[in-house]
Amino acid sequence: MVEKKPVNVNWQMVFVLIPFLDLYASYRIQKLRFWLLIFGVVFAIATLLLNYALFGMDHFTWNNEIGAWDSAKLYFHITLTIVTLGSAVYVIRRWSISWNEKVS
């Protein structure tokens, strides 16, 4: 079990941006299950549904061409990545602040 001590909120936000350290950041504040549920399941399902709704089945097939992705798909994925990272930073910041208040 994690020891109950305050965490540095700034470091927690940096950990979110680094793959696998986001899991550590959520584990330190005892929110790993919620983190996996929100960003592992909910965002994955939402991404698949949005891809299907916007681009149809063509999005799920790959035709081995270098220019297979057109600019609409690229901009969609860049926007989705920015929204996901922004919401992840926001969520971990809120959870870390409430963790520090609870532990102090």
BABA-577344 format. One record per atom (N, C-alpha, C, O): atom name; residue in three letters; x, z, y; residue number from 1. Coordinates in steps of 0.1 Angstrom, whole numbers. Each point is the difference from the previous one (the first is absolute). Example, Ala and Ser with C-alpha at 12.3 -4.5 7.8 and 13.67 -1.06 7.14 Angstrom:
// residues 2
<name: N, resn: ala, px: 132, pz: 78, py: -57, resi: 1>
<name: CA, resn: ala, px: -9, pz: 0, py: 12, resi: 1>
<name: C, resn: ala, px: 9, pz: 0, py: 12, resi: 1>
<name: O, resn: ala, px: 10, pz: 7, py: 0, resi: 1>
<name: N, resn: ser, px: -14, pz: -14, py: 11, resi: 2>
<name: CA, resn: ser, px: 9, pz: 0, py: 11, resi: 2>
<name: C, resn: ser, px: -8, pz: 8, py: 11, resi: 2>
<name: O, resn: ser, px: 5, pz: 1, py: 11, resi: 2>
// end
This chain:
// residues 104
<name: N, resn: met, px: 8, pz: 0, py: -12, resi: 1>
<name: CA, resn: met, px: -8, pz: 0, py: 12, resi: 1>
<name: C, resn: met, px: 9, pz: 0, py: 12, resi: 1>
<name: O, resn: met, px: 11, pz: 5, py: 0, resi: 1>
<name: N, resn: val, px: -16, pz: -11, py: 11, resi: 2>
<name: CA, resn: val, px: 7, pz: -1, py: 12, resi: 2>
<name: C, resn: val, px: 0, pz: 14, py: 7, resi: 2>
<name: O, resn: val, px: -10, pz: 7, py: 0, resi: 2>
<name: N, resn: glu, px: 22, pz: -4, py: 6, resi: 3>
<name: CA, resn: glu, px: 0, pz: 13, py: 8, resi: 3>
<name: C, resn: glu, px: -7, pz: -2, py: 13, resi: 3>
<name: O, resn: glu, px: 1, pz: -11, py: 6, resi: 3>
<name: N, resn: lys, px: -8, pz: 21, py: -2, resi: 4>
<name: CA, resn: lys, px: -8, pz: -1, py: 12, resi: 4>
<name: C, resn: lys, px: 8, pz: 3, py: 12, resi: 4>
<name: O, resn: lys, px: 1, pz: 12, py: 4, resi: 4>
<name: N, resn: lys, px: 5, pz: -22, py: 2, resi: 5>
<name: CA, resn: lys, px: 7, pz: 2, py: 12, resi: 5>
<name: C, resn: lys, px: -4, pz: -12, py: 10, resi: 5>
<name: O, resn: lys, px: -4, pz: -11, py: -5, resi: 5>
<name: N, resn: pro, px: 6, pz: 13, py: 17, resi: 6>
<name: CA, resn: pro, px: -4, pz: -11, py: 10, resi: 6>
<name: C, resn: pro, px: 9, pz: -13, py: -3, resi: 6>
<name: O, resn: pro, px: 12, pz: 2, py: -4, resi: 6>
<name: N, resn: val, px: -18, pz: -13, py: 7, resi: 7>
<name: CA, resn: val, px: 8, pz: -13, py: -1, resi: 7>
<name: C, resn: val, px: 2, pz: -6, py: 14, resi: 7>
<name: O, resn: val, px: -8, pz: 3, py: 9, resi: 7>
<name: N, resn: asn, px: 18, pz: -11, py: -8, resi: 8>
<name: CA, resn: asn, px: 3, pz: -7, py: 13, resi: 8>
<name: C, resn: asn, px: -9, pz: -12, py: 0, resi: 8>
<name: O, resn: asn, px: 1, pz: -9, py: -8, resi: 8>
<name: N, resn: val, px: -11, pz: 8, py: 18, resi: 9>
<name: CA, resn: val, px: -9, pz: -10, py: 0, resi: 9>
<name: C, resn: val, px: 6, pz: -14, py: 3, resi: 9>
<name: O, resn: val, px: -4, pz: -10, py: -6, resi: 9>
<name: N, resn: asn, px: 14, pz: 10, py: 14, resi: 10>
<name: CA, resn: asn, px: 7, pz: -13, py: 3, resi: 10>
<name: C, resn: asn, px: 7, pz: -6, py: -13, resi: 10>
<name: O, resn: asn, px: -1, pz: -12, py: -2, resi: 10>
<name: N, resn: trp, px: 7, pz: 21, py: -6, resi: 11>
<name: CA, resn: trp, px: 6, pz: -5, py: -12, resi: 11>
<name: C, resn: trp, px: -11, pz: -4, py: -10, resi: 11>
<name: O, resn: trp, px: 2, pz: -10, py: -7, resi: 11>
<name: N, resn: gln, px: -13, pz: 17, py: 7, resi: 12>
<name: CA, resn: gln, px: -11, pz: -4, py: -9, resi: 12>
<name: C, resn: gln, px: -5, pz: -15, py: 3, resi: 12>
<name: O, resn: gln, px: -2, pz: -8, py: -8, resi: 12>
<name: N, resn: met, px: 2, pz: 5, py: 21, resi: 13>
<name: CA, resn: met, px: -5, pz: -13, py: 5, resi: 13>
<name: C, resn: met, px: 11, pz: -11, py: -4, resi: 13>
<name: O, resn: met, px: -4, pz: -11, py: -3, resi: 13>
<name: N, resn: val, px: 16, pz: 15, py: 3, resi: 14>
<name: CA, resn: val, px: 11, pz: -10, py: -4, resi: 14>
<name: C, resn: val, px: -1, pz: -2, py: -15, resi: 14>
<name: O, resn: val, px: 2, pz: -11, py: -4, resi: 14>
<name: N, resn: phe, px: -4, pz: 22, py: -3, resi: 15>
<name: CA, resn: phe, px: -1, pz: -2, py: -15, resi: 15>
<name: C, resn: phe, px: -12, pz: -9, py: -4, resi: 15>
<name: O, resn: phe, px: 2, pz: -7, py: -10, resi: 15>
<name: N, resn: val, px: -12, pz: 7, py: 18, resi: 16>
<name: CA, resn: val, px: -12, pz: -9, py: -4, resi: 16>
<name: C, resn: val, px: 5, pz: -15, py: 0, resi: 16>
<name: O, resn: val, px: -6, pz: -8, py: -7, resi: 16>
<name: N, resn: leu, px: 15, pz: 5, py: 16, resi: 17>
<name: CA, resn: leu, px: 4, pz: -14, py: 1, resi: 17>
<name: C, resn: leu, px: 10, pz: -5, py: -10, resi: 17>
<name: O, resn: leu, px: 2, pz: -12, py: -2, resi: 17>
<name: N, resn: ile, px: 3, pz: 21, py: -6, resi: 18>
<name: CA, resn: ile, px: 10, pz: -3, py: -11, resi: 18>
<name: C, resn: ile, px: -7, pz: 1, py: -13, resi: 18>
<name: O, resn: ile, px: -6, pz: 11, py: -4, resi: 18>
<name: N, resn: pro, px: 6, pz: -22, py: -4, resi: 19>
<name: CA, resn: pro, px: -7, pz: 1, py: -13, resi: 19>
<name: C, resn: pro, px: 5, pz: 11, py: -9, resi: 19>
<name: O, resn: pro, px: 12, pz: 3, py: 0, resi: 19>
<name: N, resn: phe, px: -21, pz: 4, py: -7, resi: 20>
<name: CA, resn: phe, px: 2, pz: 11, py: -9, resi: 20>
<name: C, resn: phe, px: 2, pz: 13, py: 8, resi: 20>
<name: O, resn: phe, px: -3, pz: 11, py: -5, resi: 20>
<name: N, resn: leu, px: 9, pz: -11, py: 17, resi: 21>
<name: CA, resn: leu, px: 1, pz: 12, py: 7, resi: 21>
<name: C, resn: leu, px: -13, pz: 4, py: 6, resi: 21>
<name: O, resn: leu, px: -2, pz: 12, py: 4, resi: 21>
<name: N, resn: asp, px: -8, pz: -22, py: -3, resi: 22>
<name: CA, resn: asp, px: -13, pz: 4, py: 5, resi: 22>
<name: C, resn: asp, px: -7, pz: 9, py: -10, resi: 22>
<name: O, resn: asp, px: -8, pz: 9, py: 3, resi: 22>
<name: N, resn: leu, px: 11, pz: -11, py: -16, resi: 23>
<name: CA, resn: leu, px: -5, pz: 9, py: -10, resi: 23>
<name: C, resn: leu, px: 6, pz: 14, py: 1, resi: 23>
<name: O, resn: leu, px: -7, pz: 10, py: -2, resi: 23>
<name: N, resn: tyr, px: 20, pz: -9, py: 5, resi: 24>
<name: CA, resn: tyr, px: 6, pz: 13, py: 2, resi: 24>
<name: C, resn: tyr, px: -6, pz: 7, py: 12, resi: 24>
<name: O, resn: tyr, px: -2, pz: 12, py: 0, resi: 24>
<name: N, resn: ala, px: 0, pz: -20, py: 11, resi: 25>
<name: CA, resn: ala, px: -6, pz: 6, py: 12, resi: 25>
<name: C, resn: ala, px: -13, pz: 6, py: -3, resi: 25>
<name: O, resn: ala, px: -3, pz: 11, py: 5, resi: 25>
<name: N, resn: ser, px: -6, pz: -18, py: -12, resi: 26>
<name: CA, resn: ser, px: -13, pz: 5, py: -3, resi: 26>
<name: C, resn: ser, px: 1, pz: 12, py: -10, resi: 26>
<name: O, resn: ser, px: -8, pz: 9, py: 0, resi: 26>
<name: N, resn: tyr, px: 18, pz: -9, py: -9, resi: 27>
<name: CA, resn: tyr, px: 2, pz: 11, py: -10, resi: 27>
<name: C, resn: tyr, px: 4, pz: 12, py: 8, resi: 27>
<name: O, resn: tyr, px: -5, pz: 11, py: -4, resi: 27>
<name: N, resn: arg, px: 13, pz: -12, py: 14, resi: 28>
<name: CA, resn: arg, px: 5, pz: 12, py: 7, resi: 28>
<name: C, resn: arg, px: -11, pz: 8, py: 7, resi: 28>
<name: O, resn: arg, px: 1, pz: 12, py: 2, resi: 28>
<name: N, resn: ile, px: -12, pz: -19, py: 1, resi: 29>
<name: CA, resn: ile, px: -11, pz: 7, py: 7, resi: 29>
<name: C, resn: ile, px: -12, pz: 1, py: -10, resi: 29>
<name: O, resn: ile, px: -12, pz: 2, py: 5, resi: 29>
<name: N, resn: gln, px: 14, pz: -4, py: -18, resi: 30>
<name: CA, resn: gln, px: -10, pz: 2, py: -10, resi: 30>
<name: C, resn: gln, px: -12, pz: -9, py: 2, resi: 30>
<name: O, resn: gln, px: -11, pz: 4, py: -2, resi: 30>
<name: N, resn: lys, px: 13, pz: -17, py: 5, resi: 31>
<name: CA, resn: lys, px: -10, pz: -10, py: 2, resi: 31>
<name: C, resn: lys, px: 3, pz: -12, py: -8, resi: 31>
<name: O, resn: lys, px: -5, pz: -11, py: 3, resi: 31>
<name: N, resn: leu, px: 12, pz: 12, py: -14, resi: 32>
<name: CA, resn: leu, px: 5, pz: -12, py: -7, resi: 32>
<name: C, resn: leu, px: -12, pz: -7, py: -7, resi: 32>
<name: O, resn: leu, px: -1, pz: -12, py: 0, resi: 32>
<name: N, resn: arg, px: -9, pz: 19, py: -5, resi: 33>
<name: CA, resn: arg, px: -12, pz: -6, py: -7, resi: 33>
<name: C, resn: arg, px: -8, pz: -8, py: 10, resi: 33>
<name: O, resn: arg, px: -4, pz: -11, py: -2, resi: 33>
<name: N, resn: phe, px: 2, pz: 17, py: 14, resi: 34>
<name: CA, resn: phe, px: -8, pz: -7, py: 10, resi: 34>
<name: C, resn: phe, px: 7, pz: -12, py: 5, resi: 34>
<name: O, resn: phe, px: -6, pz: -11, py: 2, resi: 34>
<name: N, resn: trp, px: 20, pz: 12, py: -1, resi: 35>
<name: CA, resn: trp, px: 8, pz: -11, py: 5, resi: 35>
<name: C, resn: trp, px: -1, pz: -12, py: -10, resi: 35>
<name: O, resn: trp, px: -2, pz: -11, py: 4, resi: 35>
<name: N, resn: leu, px: 3, pz: 14, py: -17, resi: 36>
<name: CA, resn: leu, px: -1, pz: -10, py: -10, resi: 36>
<name: C, resn: leu, px: -14, pz: -6, py: -1, resi: 36>
<name: O, resn: leu, px: -2, pz: -12, py: -2, resi: 36>
<name: N, resn: leu, px: -8, pz: 20, py: 5, resi: 37>
<name: CA, resn: leu, px: -14, pz: -5, py: 0, resi: 37>
<name: C, resn: leu, px: -2, pz: -9, py: 12, resi: 37>
<name: O, resn: leu, px: -6, pz: -11, py: -2, resi: 37>
<name: N, resn: ile, px: 10, pz: 15, py: 13, resi: 38>
<name: CA, resn: ile, px: -3, pz: -8, py: 12, resi: 38>
<name: C, resn: ile, px: 9, pz: -12, py: 1, resi: 38>
<name: O, resn: ile, px: -6, pz: -11, py: 1, resi: 38>
<name: N, resn: phe, px: 19, pz: 12, py: -3, resi: 39>
<name: CA, resn: phe, px: 8, pz: -12, py: 2, resi: 39>
<name: C, resn: phe, px: 4, pz: -7, py: -13, resi: 39>
<name: O, resn: phe, px: 4, pz: -12, py: 1, resi: 39>
<name: N, resn: gly, px: -7, pz: 18, py: -12, resi: 40>
<name: CA, resn: gly, px: 3, pz: -7, py: -13, resi: 40>
<name: C, resn: gly, px: -13, pz: -7, py: -5, resi: 40>
<name: O, resn: gly, px: 1, pz: -11, py: -5, resi: 40>
<name: N, resn: val, px: -12, pz: 17, py: 7, resi: 41>
<name: CA, resn: val, px: -12, pz: -6, py: -6, resi: 41>
<name: C, resn: val, px: -9, pz: -7, py: 11, resi: 41>
<name: O, resn: val, px: -4, pz: -11, py: -1, resi: 41>
<name: N, resn: val, px: 0, pz: 19, py: 11, resi: 42>
<name: CA, resn: val, px: -9, pz: -5, py: 10, resi: 42>
<name: C, resn: val, px: 6, pz: -12, py: 8, resi: 42>
<name: O, resn: val, px: -7, pz: -10, py: 1, resi: 42>
<name: N, resn: phe, px: 19, pz: 11, py: 3, resi: 43>
<name: CA, resn: phe, px: 6, pz: -12, py: 8, resi: 43>
<name: C, resn: phe, px: 3, pz: -12, py: -10, resi: 43>
<name: O, resn: phe, px: -2, pz: -11, py: 5, resi: 43>
<name: N, resn: ala, px: 5, pz: 14, py: -17, resi: 44>
<name: CA, resn: ala, px: 2, pz: -11, py: -10, resi: 44>
<name: C, resn: ala, px: -13, pz: -8, py: -2, resi: 44>
<name: O, resn: ala, px: 0, pz: -12, py: 0, resi: 44>
<name: N, resn: ile, px: -11, pz: 19, py: -2, resi: 45>
<name: CA, resn: ile, px: -13, pz: -6, py: -3, resi: 45>
<name: C, resn: ile, px: -5, pz: -7, py: 13, resi: 45>
<name: O, resn: ile, px: -5, pz: -11, py: -1, resi: 45>
<name: N, resn: ala, px: 7, pz: 17, py: 13, resi: 46>
<name: CA, resn: ala, px: -4, pz: -6, py: 12, resi: 46>
<name: C, resn: ala, px: 8, pz: -13, py: 3, resi: 46>
<name: O, resn: ala, px: -6, pz: -10, py: 4, resi: 46>
<name: N, resn: thr, px: 19, pz: 10, py: -7, resi: 47>
<name: CA, resn: thr, px: 8, pz: -12, py: 1, resi: 47>
<name: C, resn: thr, px: -5, pz: -11, py: -9, resi: 47>
<name: O, resn: thr, px: -1, pz: -11, py: 5, resi: 47>
<name: N, resn: leu, px: -1, pz: 14, py: -17, resi: 48>
<name: CA, resn: leu, px: -5, pz: -10, py: -9, resi: 48>
<name: C, resn: leu, px: -13, pz: -6, py: 4, resi: 48>
<name: O, resn: leu, px: -2, pz: -12, py: 0, resi: 48>
<name: N, resn: leu, px: -7, pz: 21, py: 4, resi: 49>
<name: CA, resn: leu, px: -14, pz: -5, py: 4, resi: 49>
<name: C, resn: leu, px: 2, pz: -9, py: 13, resi: 49>
<name: O, resn: leu, px: -7, pz: -10, py: 1, resi: 49>
<name: N, resn: leu, px: 15, pz: 15, py: 9, resi: 50>
<name: CA, resn: leu, px: 2, pz: -8, py: 12, resi: 50>
<name: C, resn: leu, px: 6, pz: -14, py: -3, resi: 50>
<name: O, resn: leu, px: -4, pz: -10, py: 6, resi: 50>
<name: N, resn: asn, px: 14, pz: 10, py: -15, resi: 51>
<name: CA, resn: asn, px: 7, pz: -12, py: -3, resi: 51>
<name: C, resn: asn, px: -10, pz: -10, py: -7, resi: 51>
<name: O, resn: asn, px: -1, pz: -12, py: 4, resi: 51>
<name: N, resn: tyr, px: -8, pz: 17, py: -12, resi: 52>
<name: CA, resn: tyr, px: -9, pz: -8, py: -7, resi: 52>
<name: C, resn: tyr, px: -11, pz: -5, py: 10, resi: 52>
<name: O, resn: tyr, px: -4, pz: -12, py: 0, resi: 52>
<name: N, resn: ala, px: 0, pz: 21, py: 9, resi: 53>
<name: CA, resn: ala, px: -11, pz: -4, py: 9, resi: 53>
<name: C, resn: ala, px: 5, pz: -10, py: 10, resi: 53>
<name: O, resn: ala, px: -7, pz: -10, py: 4, resi: 53>
<name: N, resn: leu, px: 20, pz: 11, py: 1, resi: 54>
<name: CA, resn: leu, px: 5, pz: -9, py: 10, resi: 54>
<name: C, resn: leu, px: 6, pz: -13, py: -6, resi: 54>
<name: O, resn: leu, px: -2, pz: -11, py: 6, resi: 54>
<name: N, resn: phe, px: 8, pz: 12, py: -17, resi: 55>
<name: CA, resn: phe, px: 7, pz: -12, py: -5, resi: 55>
<name: C, resn: phe, px: -5, pz: -5, py: -14, resi: 55>
<name: O, resn: phe, px: 5, pz: -11, py: -4, resi: 55>
<name: N, resn: gly, px: -14, pz: 18, py: -2, resi: 56>
<name: CA, resn: gly, px: -5, pz: -5, py: -13, resi: 56>
<name: C, resn: gly, px: 10, pz: 1, py: -11, resi: 56>
<name: O, resn: gly, px: 10, pz: 8, py: 1, resi: 56>
<name: N, resn: met, px: -13, pz: -15, py: -12, resi: 57>
<name: CA, resn: met, px: 9, pz: 1, py: -12, resi: 57>
<name: C, resn: met, px: 13, pz: -7, py: 2, resi: 57>
<name: O, resn: met, px: 10, pz: 2, py: -8, resi: 57>
<name: N, resn: asp, px: -9, pz: -10, py: 18, resi: 58>
<name: CA, resn: asp, px: 13, pz: -7, py: 3, resi: 58>
<name: C, resn: asp, px: 11, pz: 10, py: 3, resi: 58>
<name: O, resn: asp, px: 12, pz: -3, py: -2, resi: 58>
<name: N, resn: his, px: -16, pz: 14, py: 8, resi: 59>
<name: CA, resn: his, px: 10, pz: 10, py: 3, resi: 59>
<name: C, resn: his, px: 7, pz: 6, py: -12, resi: 59>
<name: O, resn: his, px: 11, pz: 5, py: 1, resi: 59>
<name: N, resn: phe, px: -18, pz: -4, py: -12, resi: 60>
<name: CA, resn: phe, px: 5, pz: 7, py: -12, resi: 60>
<name: C, resn: phe, px: 8, pz: -9, py: -9, resi: 60>
<name: O, resn: phe, px: 5, pz: 4, py: -10, resi: 60>
<name: N, resn: thr, px: -4, pz: -17, py: 13, resi: 61>
<name: CA, resn: thr, px: 7, pz: -9, py: -8, resi: 61>
<name: C, resn: thr, px: 13, pz: -4, py: 8, resi: 61>
<name: O, resn: thr, px: 0, pz: -1, py: 12, resi: 61>
<name: N, resn: trp, px: 11, pz: -2, py: -19, resi: 62>
<name: CA, resn: trp, px: 12, pz: -3, py: 6, resi: 62>
<name: C, resn: trp, px: 4, pz: -14, py: -5, resi: 62>
<name: O, resn: trp, px: 0, pz: -2, py: -13, resi: 62>
<name: N, resn: asn, px: 4, pz: -7, py: 21, resi: 63>
<name: CA, resn: asn, px: 2, pz: -14, py: -4, resi: 63>
<name: C, resn: asn, px: 15, pz: -4, py: 1, resi: 63>
<name: O, resn: asn, px: 3, pz: -12, py: 0, resi: 63>
<name: N, resn: asn, px: 6, pz: 22, py: 0, resi: 64>
<name: CA, resn: asn, px: 14, pz: -2, py: -1, resi: 64>
<name: C, resn: asn, px: 6, pz: -9, py: 12, resi: 64>
<name: O, resn: asn, px: 11, pz: -6, py: -2, resi: 64>
<name: N, resn: glu, px: -18, pz: 5, py: 12, resi: 65>
<name: CA, resn: glu, px: 5, pz: -7, py: 12, resi: 65>
<name: C, resn: glu, px: 6, pz: 10, py: 10, resi: 65>
<name: O, resn: glu, px: -6, pz: 11, py: 1, resi: 65>
<name: N, resn: ile, px: 16, pz: -15, py: 6, resi: 66>
<name: CA, resn: ile, px: 6, pz: 9, py: 9, resi: 66>
<name: C, resn: ile, px: -10, pz: 3, py: 12, resi: 66>
<name: O, resn: ile, px: 0, pz: 11, py: 4, resi: 66>
<name: N, resn: gly, px: -7, pz: -21, py: 1, resi: 67>
<name: CA, resn: gly, px: -9, pz: 2, py: 11, resi: 67>
<name: C, resn: gly, px: -14, pz: 3, py: -5, resi: 67>
<name: O, resn: gly, px: -10, pz: -5, py: 6, resi: 67>
<name: N, resn: ala, px: 9, pz: 12, py: -17, resi: 68>
<name: CA, resn: ala, px: -14, pz: 3, py: -6, resi: 68>
<name: C, resn: ala, px: -8, pz: 8, py: 9, resi: 68>
<name: O, resn: ala, px: -13, pz: -1, py: 0, resi: 68>
<name: N, resn: trp, px: 19, pz: 10, py: 8, resi: 69>
<name: CA, resn: trp, px: -8, pz: 8, py: 9, resi: 69>
<name: C, resn: trp, px: -2, pz: -6, py: 14, resi: 69>
<name: O, resn: trp, px: 10, pz: -4, py: 6, resi: 69>
<name: N, resn: asp, px: -22, pz: 2, py: -2, resi: 70>
<name: CA, resn: asp, px: -1, pz: -5, py: 13, resi: 70>
<name: C, resn: asp, px: 0, pz: 11, py: 11, resi: 70>
<name: O, resn: asp, px: 1, pz: 12, py: -4, resi: 70>
<name: N, resn: ser, px: -1, pz: -15, py: 16, resi: 71>
<name: CA, resn: ser, px: 2, pz: 10, py: 10, resi: 71>
<name: C, resn: ser, px: -11, pz: 10, py: 1, resi: 71>
<name: O, resn: ser, px: 2, pz: 11, py: 4, resi: 71>
<name: N, resn: ala, px: -14, pz: -15, py: -7, resi: 72>
<name: CA, resn: ala, px: -12, pz: 9, py: 0, resi: 72>
<name: C, resn: ala, px: 2, pz: 12, py: -10, resi: 72>
<name: O, resn: ala, px: -2, pz: 11, py: 3, resi: 72>
<name: N, resn: lys, px: 7, pz: -15, py: -15, resi: 73>
<name: CA, resn: lys, px: 2, pz: 10, py: -10, resi: 73>
<name: C, resn: lys, px: 12, pz: 9, py: 4, resi: 73>
<name: O, resn: lys, px: 0, pz: 12, py: -2, resi: 73>
<name: N, resn: leu, px: 10, pz: -18, py: 8, resi: 74>
<name: CA, resn: leu, px: 12, pz: 8, py: 4, resi: 74>
<name: C, resn: leu, px: -4, pz: 10, py: 11, resi: 74>
<name: O, resn: leu, px: 4, pz: 12, py: 0, resi: 74>
<name: N, resn: tyr, px: -11, pz: -17, py: 10, resi: 75>
<name: CA, resn: tyr, px: -4, pz: 9, py: 11, resi: 75>
<name: C, resn: tyr, px: -10, pz: 11, py: -5, resi: 75>
<name: O, resn: tyr, px: 1, pz: 11, py: 5, resi: 75>
<name: N, resn: phe, px: -9, pz: -14, py: -14, resi: 76>
<name: CA, resn: phe, px: -9, pz: 10, py: -6, resi: 76>
<name: C, resn: phe, px: 8, pz: 11, py: -7, resi: 76>
<name: O, resn: phe, px: -3, pz: 12, py: 2, resi: 76>
<name: N, resn: his, px: 13, pz: -16, py: -10, resi: 77>
<name: CA, resn: his, px: 8, pz: 10, py: -7, resi: 77>
<name: C, resn: his, px: 9, pz: 8, py: 10, resi: 77>
<name: O, resn: his, px: 2, pz: 12, py: -3, resi: 77>
<name: N, resn: ile, px: 3, pz: -18, py: 13, resi: 78>
<name: CA, resn: ile, px: 8, pz: 8, py: 10, resi: 78>
<name: C, resn: ile, px: -9, pz: 10, py: 7, resi: 78>
<name: O, resn: ile, px: 4, pz: 11, py: 2, resi: 78>
<name: N, resn: thr, px: -16, pz: -16, py: 2, resi: 79>
<name: CA, resn: thr, px: -10, pz: 10, py: 6, resi: 79>
<name: C, resn: thr, px: -4, pz: 11, py: -9, resi: 79>
<name: O, resn: thr, px: 0, pz: 11, py: 4, resi: 79>
<name: N, resn: leu, px: -3, pz: -15, py: -17, resi: 80>
<name: CA, resn: leu, px: -3, pz: 11, py: -9, resi: 80>
<name: C, resn: leu, px: 11, pz: 10, py: -3, resi: 80>
<name: O, resn: leu, px: -3, pz: 12, py: -1, resi: 80>
<name: N, resn: thr, px: 15, pz: -17, py: 1, resi: 81>
<name: CA, resn: thr, px: 12, pz: 9, py: -2, resi: 81>
<name: C, resn: thr, px: 1, pz: 9, py: 12, resi: 81>
<name: O, resn: thr, px: 3, pz: 12, py: -2, resi: 81>
<name: N, resn: ile, px: -5, pz: -17, py: 14, resi: 82>
<name: CA, resn: ile, px: 1, pz: 9, py: 12, resi: 82>
<name: C, resn: ile, px: -11, pz: 10, py: 0, resi: 82>
<name: O, resn: ile, px: 3, pz: 11, py: 4, resi: 82>
<name: N, resn: val, px: -15, pz: -15, py: -7, resi: 83>
<name: CA, resn: val, px: -11, pz: 9, py: 0, resi: 83>
<name: C, resn: val, px: 2, pz: 11, py: -11, resi: 83>
<name: O, resn: val, px: -2, pz: 12, py: 3, resi: 83>
<name: N, resn: thr, px: 7, pz: -16, py: -14, resi: 84>
<name: CA, resn: thr, px: 2, pz: 10, py: -11, resi: 84>
<name: C, resn: thr, px: 11, pz: 10, py: 3, resi: 84>
<name: O, resn: thr, px: -2, pz: 12, py: -2, resi: 84>
<name: N, resn: leu, px: 13, pz: -17, py: 8, resi: 85>
<name: CA, resn: leu, px: 11, pz: 9, py: 3, resi: 85>
<name: C, resn: leu, px: -4, pz: 9, py: 12, resi: 85>
<name: O, resn: leu, px: 3, pz: 12, py: 0, resi: 85>
<name: N, resn: gly, px: -10, pz: -18, py: 10, resi: 86>
<name: CA, resn: gly, px: -5, pz: 8, py: 11, resi: 86>
<name: C, resn: gly, px: -9, pz: 12, py: -5, resi: 86>
<name: O, resn: gly, px: 1, pz: 11, py: 5, resi: 86>
<name: N, resn: ser, px: -11, pz: -15, py: -14, resi: 87>
<name: CA, resn: ser, px: -9, pz: 10, py: -5, resi: 87>
<name: C, resn: ser, px: 8, pz: 11, py: -8, resi: 87>
<name: O, resn: ser, px: -4, pz: 11, py: 0, resi: 87>
<name: N, resn: ala, px: 14, pz: -16, py: -8, resi: 88>
<name: CA, resn: ala, px: 7, pz: 10, py: -8, resi: 88>
<name: C, resn: ala, px: 8, pz: 9, py: 9, resi: 88>
<name: O, resn: ala, px: 1, pz: 12, py: -3, resi: 88>
<name: N, resn: val, px: 5, pz: -16, py: 13, resi: 89>
<name: CA, resn: val, px: 8, pz: 8, py: 9, resi: 89>
<name: C, resn: val, px: -10, pz: 10, py: 7, resi: 89>
<name: O, resn: val, px: 3, pz: 12, py: 1, resi: 89>
<name: N, resn: tyr, px: -15, pz: -17, py: 3, resi: 90>
<name: CA, resn: tyr, px: -10, pz: 9, py: 6, resi: 90>
<name: C, resn: tyr, px: -4, pz: 11, py: -9, resi: 90>
<name: O, resn: tyr, px: -1, pz: 12, py: 4, resi: 90>
<name: N, resn: val, px: -2, pz: -16, py: -16, resi: 91>
<name: CA, resn: val, px: -5, pz: 10, py: -10, resi: 91>
<name: C, resn: val, px: 10, pz: 10, py: -4, resi: 91>
<name: O, resn: val, px: -3, pz: 12, py: 0, resi: 91>
<name: N, resn: ile, px: 15, pz: -16, py: -2, resi: 92>
<name: CA, resn: ile, px: 11, pz: 10, py: -4, resi: 92>
<name: C, resn: ile, px: 3, pz: 9, py: 12, resi: 92>
<name: O, resn: ile, px: 3, pz: 12, py: -2, resi: 92>
<name: N, resn: arg, px: -4, pz: -17, py: 14, resi: 93>
<name: CA, resn: arg, px: 3, pz: 8, py: 12, resi: 93>
<name: C, resn: arg, px: -11, pz: 11, py: 1, resi: 93>
<name: O, resn: arg, px: 3, pz: 12, py: 2, resi: 93>
<name: N, resn: arg, px: -16, pz: -16, py: -3, resi: 94>
<name: CA, resn: arg, px: -11, pz: 10, py: 0, resi: 94>
<name: C, resn: arg, px: 1, pz: 10, py: -11, resi: 94>
<name: O, resn: arg, px: -1, pz: 12, py: 3, resi: 94>
<name: N, resn: trp, px: 4, pz: -16, py: -15, resi: 95>
<name: CA, resn: trp, px: 2, pz: 9, py: -11, resi: 95>
<name: C, resn: trp, px: 11, pz: 9, py: 2, resi: 95>
<name: O, resn: trp, px: 0, pz: 12, py: -3, resi: 95>
<name: N, resn: ser, px: 11, pz: -17, py: 8, resi: 96>
<name: CA, resn: ser, px: 12, pz: 9, py: 2, resi: 96>
<name: C, resn: ser, px: -2, pz: 10, py: 11, resi: 96>
<name: O, resn: ser, px: 4, pz: 12, py: -1, resi: 96>
<name: N, resn: ile, px: -11, pz: -16, py: 12, resi: 97>
<name: CA, resn: ile, px: -3, pz: 10, py: 10, resi: 97>
<name: C, resn: ile, px: -9, pz: 11, py: -5, resi: 97>
<name: O, resn: ile, px: 2, pz: 12, py: 3, resi: 97>
<name: N, resn: ser, px: -12, pz: -16, py: -11, resi: 98>
<name: CA, resn: ser, px: -9, pz: 10, py: -5, resi: 98>
<name: C, resn: ser, px: 7, pz: 9, py: -11, resi: 98>
<name: O, resn: ser, px: -3, pz: 12, py: -1, resi: 98>
<name: N, resn: trp, px: 12, pz: -18, py: -6, resi: 99>
<name: CA, resn: trp, px: 8, pz: 8, py: -10, resi: 99>
<name: C, resn: trp, px: 9, pz: 10, py: 8, resi: 99>
<name: O, resn: trp, px: 0, pz: 12, py: -4, resi: 99>
<name: N, resn: asn, px: 6, pz: -16, py: 14, resi: 100>
<name: CA, resn: asn, px: 8, pz: 10, py: 8, resi: 100>
<name: C, resn: asn, px: -8, pz: 11, py: 6, resi: 100>
<name: O, resn: asn, px: 4, pz: 11, py: 1, resi: 100>
<name: N, resn: glu, px: -16, pz: -14, py: 4, resi: 101>
<name: CA, resn: glu, px: -9, pz: 10, py: 5, resi: 101>
<name: C, resn: glu, px: -4, pz: 10, py: -11, resi: 101>
<name: O, resn: glu, px: -2, pz: 12, py: 2, resi: 101>
<name: N, resn: lys, px: -1, pz: -18, py: -14, resi: 102>
<name: CA, resn: lys, px: -5, pz: 9, py: -11, resi: 102>
<name: C, resn: lys, px: 12, pz: 9, py: -5, resi: 102>
<name: O, resn: lys, px: -3, pz: 11, py: -3, resi: 102>
<name: N, resn: val, px: 15, pz: -16, py: 3, resi: 103>
<name: CA, resn: val, px: 11, pz: 7, py: -6, resi: 103>
<name: C, resn: val, px: 5, pz: 10, py: 10, resi: 103>
<name: O, resn: val, px: 5, pz: 11, py: -4, resi: 103>
<name: N, resn: ser, px: -5, pz: -14, py: 16, resi: 104>
<name: CA, resn: ser, px: 6, pz: 9, py: 11, resi: 104>
<name: C, resn: ser, px: -8, pz: 13, py: 1, resi: 104>
<name: O, resn: ser, px: 4, pz: 8, py: 8, resi: 104>
// end
